[in-house]
Amino acid sequence: MVDALCYRPLAEIGNKTLADVYRFGQKEQRMIEEWAQGLAGVTDPGMVPERFLIGAARYALDNRLAGPDAIREAFYKELARR
């Protein structure tokens, strides 16, 4: 299933794969970690792309950067800015 969804070219996106269109590497992981700090109230996260919000919230929770309630509140506040 993952192979079919992520690594096979799709005509709808110009015969590219989803892995080509939605890159995720070390740079994106660092961005998630930085935004996790922001969601936890440690820093100002700036504008977080929607696709990274869940990962940032999960990272903040897993690494106990803040309590679940604070992370949830920051997550929805950031989502509402859109």
Number of C-alpha atoms within 10 A of each C-alpha: 6 7 9 11 12 16 14 15 16 14 9 8 10 9 10 15 19 16 14 12 11 10 10 10 8 9 10 12 15 12 17 25 20 20 27 31 21 22 30 26 15 13 12 12 17 10 11 20 13 11 10 17 19 13 17 26 26 17 21 24 20 11 11 12 19 19 11 16 10 14 24 16 13 18 19 12 12 18 14 8 8 9
